[in-house]
Amino acid sequence: MTVDDRATSRASGTPRTRPAAVEEALLREAVEARTIASLPQAELVRRLSLVGIAAGALLVLLGGVAMLGWVVDAPALYRLSAETASMKFSTAAGLTGLGVAILLSRRGDRTARTVATVIAVGVALLAGLTISEYALDVTYPVDNLFGLDAGDLGGDPAGRMSLATAVGVLLIAVALLLIDRGQVMAGQLVASASLVIGVTTLVGYAYGIESLYTIGAFKSIALRTAVGLVLGSLGVLLQRSDAGFMSLISGNTAGGIIVRRFLPVATLVPVLGGLVVVHAGDTGATDRTSGLIAIAATLVGVVGFTLVWFQSSRLREVDLRRAGAENAFALAREAIEARDAIAEELEASERRARAIIAGSSAAYVTFGLSGEIEGWNRAALELFGLSPEEMKGKRANELVQRSKVDDGRSEMMAYLAGEGPPPGDQQYEADMIARDGRRLRVDISLWTVTDEAGLTFHAFISDVTERRQAELELRRANDDLADFSAAMAHDLRTPLTVVKGFSGMLAAKLAGTPEAELAERIDRAADRGSRLIDDILAFAQIGRTALERQPVDVDALARRVAAEQTAAASRD
């Protein structure tokens, strides 16, 4: 038995096993997806989100209390003392609106986010108008719309928020709008600028350095306003703690861990240390000395913040590359294992295909465009009466003296003779005369396979000569049986006609006598015999005439059969 492995592989429609290459783009996408998915800590993101919600709620409370203080004329609700700056009504309204917008923007429904956008736009317009008042030296009625602020003699117009406050409020509103539209990084940077304004003001109040929270006379930022700016900035920054540069804080890389642990220390320790130096005991520190200490402490805090953030970012990048390399290695290992599994499965499939082809009772041959035989099985050698040595190198048209399909040349033989295009997949029967003179009727299943070696033809050829001969003999036997049935029915119908005629005469002569019933029974039996002959003739025609479909009353048919059976039983 000879079966060419290469031909068998082509017959299965699959190429031979070769190393599979993992595409770089797919590998990069998979690694990136795995790495990014592993970065945020879900629990930490949830906690930071709660902090952001709390910041928004405190901002609403802070602004609402100040607004209430202006309405009921309770200065203690919007300023610490008569000597300190007050949170203006317009400032309180803007911060309250920002707090509401922060809370609404966290909700998933479209209506809430739309309302939040409208509020943020309104607050941004209010702050922008205030900034334009300072820039153009004009006054708009929005400053003291309800006339609640009597104003300060020689100061800014009544009810107008300070320039720094307006800038901080505008930054928070713009940051909120940017994040809502997916510009997370830009929004966080803008919110960070507002946070710097608020924190600088708080440091100035803590050290007692008026220059840190005052820009000219009557332009001080109130302490409560500074707290509001910090709360608003935090609420916006923590809205998407899993994206932008805030993802460094919520990430589970080593850089994220360092930021969470050391950033507060690097930022607060210098500031708190400076406060201790300035306020602890009677140090005799002058305003100038306190200012220098405050600036130095702030600079040290900023430098510490920058160094920790920069080093953590670098460490995060190292972690990402390491995680990416690990994931790439794992993915490559999975790809290799999958490739090996596919190769084993393919090899097993080819072994099964070779076994099936080799043991098939149908002849199998495969040949290329030139018509030269490339593979065969034992059944092919037996069908064509050749040895493996004789089969090797032969062309397909050398195995057959003549082949025709429906009195015409087959497409394959025409192609091999150079008289037609290559045939496609097909199944047909053909009359074939082998080179040794045997006349065969064969069933051929032909298909083509295109692979790296080009186009090849494959065919299973089954000798159906004996089957066709048996079918022909059976058809003749059926024809003879039909002819015999017709003759028999004709011969049986004649005596029944005679019986029926005499039974009619007998019934007429015996009319009115008890014996008349016997004559009627003879007549019915003759009729039943005629029907049986008709049924025999109809049965003999089955397969010769077209099938006629018509509705059948199964009920009536069952009753008739039951009546006939009952009558037959009573006669017995």
Residue pairs with C-beta under 8 A, 6 or more apart in sequence:
1 358
1 377
1 378
2 375
2 376
2 377
2 388
2 391
3 354
3 357
3 358
3 364
3 375
3 376
3 377
4 366
4 374
4 375
4 376
5 350
5 354
6 16
6 374
6 375
6 453
7 366
7 374
7 375
7 456
7 458
8 350
8 353
8 354
8 357
8 375
9 15
9 16
9 350
10 366
10 449
10 451
10 453
10 456
10 458
11 353
11 357
11 364
11 366
11 375
11 449
11 458
12 349
12 350
12 353
13 449
14 346
14 349
14 350
15 451
15 452
17 343
17 346
17 347
19 339
20 335
20 339
20 342
22 331
22 332
22 335
27 328
27 331
27 332
30 327
30 331
31 324
31 327
31 328
31 331
32 324
34 323
34 327
34 331
35 320
35 323
35 324
35 327
38 252
38 323
39 247
39 251
39 252
39 253
40 242
40 247
40 250
40 251
40 252
41 250
41 251
41 252
41 256
44 241
44 250
44 252
45 241
45 242
45 250
48 238
48 241
48 249
48 250
49 106
49 238
49 239
49 241
51 234
51 238
52 102
52 106
52 234
52 235
52 236
52 237
52 238
52 239
52 241
53 102
53 103
53 106
53 235
55 102
55 231
55 232
55 234
55 235
55 238
56 99
56 100
56 102
56 103
56 106
56 231
56 232
56 235
57 99
57 103
58 99
58 231
59 95
59 96
59 98
59 99
59 102
59 228
59 231
59 232
59 235
60 96
60 99
60 100
60 103
61 99
62 92
62 95
62 99
62 224
62 227
62 228
62 231
63 87
63 91
63 92
63 93
63 94
63 95
63 96
63 97
63 99
63 228
64 92
64 96
65 77
65 78
66 77
66 78
66 87
66 89
66 91
66 92
66 224
67 89
67 92
67 93
67 96
68 74
68 77
69 75
69 76
69 77
69 78
70 77
70 78
70 89
70 92
70 148
70 149
71 148
73 148
75 82
75 86
78 86
78 87
78 89
78 92
78 222
78 224
79 85
79 86
79 87
79 222
79 224
80 223
80 224
84 220
84 222
84 223
85 162
85 220
85 221
85 222
85 223
85 225
86 222
87 222
87 224
87 225
87 228
88 149
88 159
88 160
88 161
88 165
88 222
89 144
89 146
89 148
89 149
89 159
90 126
90 130
90 142
90 143
90 144
90 145
90 159
90 160
90 161
91 161
91 165
91 169
91 222
91 225
91 228
93 126
94 123
94 126
94 127
94 161
94 169
95 169
95 225
95 228
95 229
95 232
97 119
97 120
97 122
97 123
98 119
98 120
98 123
98 169
98 172
98 173
98 176
98 232
98 235
99 231
99 232
99 235
100 116
100 119
101 115
101 116
101 117
101 119
101 120
101 123
101 173
101 176
102 116
102 176
102 232
102 235
102 236
102 239
104 112
104 113
104 115
104 116
104 119
105 112
105 113
105 116
105 117
105 176
105 179
105 180
105 239
106 239
107 113
113 180
116 176
116 180
117 177
117 180
120 173
120 176
120 177
120 180
121 173
121 177
123 169
123 172
123 173
124 170
124 173
124 174
124 177
126 142
126 169
127 161
127 166
127 167
127 169
127 170
127 173
128 166
128 170
129 140
129 142
130 142
130 143
130 160
130 161
130 163
130 166
131 163
131 166
131 167
131 170
132 138
133 139
133 140
133 143
133 157
133 160
134 163
134 166
139 157
139 160
143 157
143 158
143 159
143 160
144 151
144 157
144 158
144 159
144 160
145 159
148 159
149 158
149 159
150 158
151 157
151 158
151 159
152 158
152 218
154 217
154 218
155 217
155 218
156 162
156 218
156 219
161 169
161 225
162 215
162 219
162 220
162 221
162 225
163 215
163 219
164 197
164 201
164 213
164 215
164 219
164 221
165 221
165 222
165 225
165 229
167 194
167 197
168 194
168 197
168 198
168 221
168 229
168 232
169 194
169 229
169 232
171 190
171 191
171 193
171 194
171 197
171 233
172 191
172 194
172 229
172 232
172 233
172 236
174 187
174 190
175 187
175 188
175 190
175 191
175 194
175 233
175 236
176 187
176 236
176 239
177 187
178 184
178 186
178 187
178 190
179 187
179 188
179 236
179 239
179 240
184 240
184 243
184 244
185 243
185 244
185 245
187 236
187 240
187 244
188 236
188 237
188 240
188 244
188 245
188 246
189 245
191 233
191 236
191 237
192 233
192 237
194 229
194 232
194 233
195 229
195 230
195 233
195 234
195 237
197 221
197 229
198 226
198 227
198 228
198 229
198 230
198 233
199 230
200 212
200 213
200 298
201 212
201 213
201 221
201 223
201 225
201 226
201 229
202 223
202 226
202 227
202 230
203 209
203 212
203 271
203 294
203 297
203 298
204 210
204 211
204 212
204 213
204 294
205 212
205 213
205 223
205 226
206 271
206 275
207 274
207 275
207 278
207 290
207 291
207 293
207 294
208 278
208 287
208 290
209 287
209 290
209 291
209 294
210 220
211 291
212 294
213 220
213 221
213 226
214 220
214 221
221 229
237 246
238 246
240 246
241 247
241 249
241 250
242 250
248 255
248 256
248 259
248 309
248 312
248 313
248 316
249 256
249 259
249 260
250 256
251 316
253 315
253 316
253 319
253 320
253 323
254 315
254 316
254 318
254 319
255 311
255 312
255 313
255 314
255 315
255 316
255 317
255 319
256 312
256 316
258 308
258 311
258 312
258 315
259 308
259 309
259 312
262 308
263 305
263 308
263 309
263 312
266 301
266 304
266 305
266 307
266 308
267 301
267 304
267 305
268 301
269 301
269 304
270 296
270 297
270 298
270 300
270 301
270 304
271 297
271 298
271 301
273 297
274 293
274 294
274 296
274 297
274 298
275 297
277 283
277 285
277 293
278 285
278 289
278 290
278 293
278 294
285 293
357 364
357 377
358 377
358 378
360 377
360 379
360 460
361 379
361 462
362 379
362 460
362 461
362 462
363 376
363 377
363 379
363 380
363 382
363 383
363 384
363 460
363 461
363 462
363 463
364 375
364 376
364 377
364 379
364 380
364 458
364 459
364 460
364 461
365 373
365 375
365 376
365 380
365 396
365 399
365 458
365 459
365 461
366 373
366 374
366 375
366 376
366 456
366 457
366 458
366 459
367 373
367 374
367 395
367 396
367 456
367 457
368 374
368 454
368 455
368 456
368 457
369 422
369 454
369 455
369 456
370 395
371 395
371 396
371 397
371 416
372 393
372 394
372 395
372 396
373 391
373 392
373 393
373 394
373 395
373 396
373 399
374 456
376 388
376 391
380 391
380 461
381 387
381 388
381 391
383 440
383 461
383 463
384 391
384 399
384 434
384 435
385 434
385 436
386 394
386 399
395 416
396 412
396 416
396 457
397 413
397 416
397 417
398 435
399 434
399 435
400 413
400 432
400 433
400 434
400 435
401 433
401 434
401 435
401 437
402 432
402 433
403 409
403 410
403 412
403 413
403 430
403 431
403 432
403 433
404 410
404 430
404 431
405 428
405 429
405 430
405 431
409 417
409 419
410 428
410 430
410 444
411 420
411 423
411 426
412 423
412 444
412 446
412 457
412 459
414 420
415 421
415 422
415 423
422 448
422 455
422 457
423 446
423 448
423 457
424 448
425 446
425 447
425 448
426 446
427 443
427 444
427 445
427 446
428 443
428 444
428 446
429 441
429 442
429 443
429 444
429 464
430 441
430 442
430 444
431 439
431 440
431 441
432 439
432 440
432 441
432 442
433 439
433 440
434 440
439 465
440 463
440 465
441 463
441 464
441 465
441 468
442 461
442 462
442 463
442 464
442 465
443 461
443 462
443 464
444 459
444 460
444 461
444 462
445 459
445 460
446 457
446 458
446 459
447 457
447 458
447 459
448 455
448 456
448 457
448 458
449 455
449 456
449 458
450 456
478 543
481 540
482 540
482 541
482 544
485 536
485 537
485 539
485 540
486 537
486 540
488 536
489 533
489 534
489 536
489 537
492 529
492 533
493 530
493 533
496 526
496 529
496 530
496 533
499 522
499 526
500 523
500 526
500 527
500 530
503 519
503 522
503 523
503 526
504 523
506 519
506 522
507 516
507 519
507 520
507 523
510 516
510 518
510 519
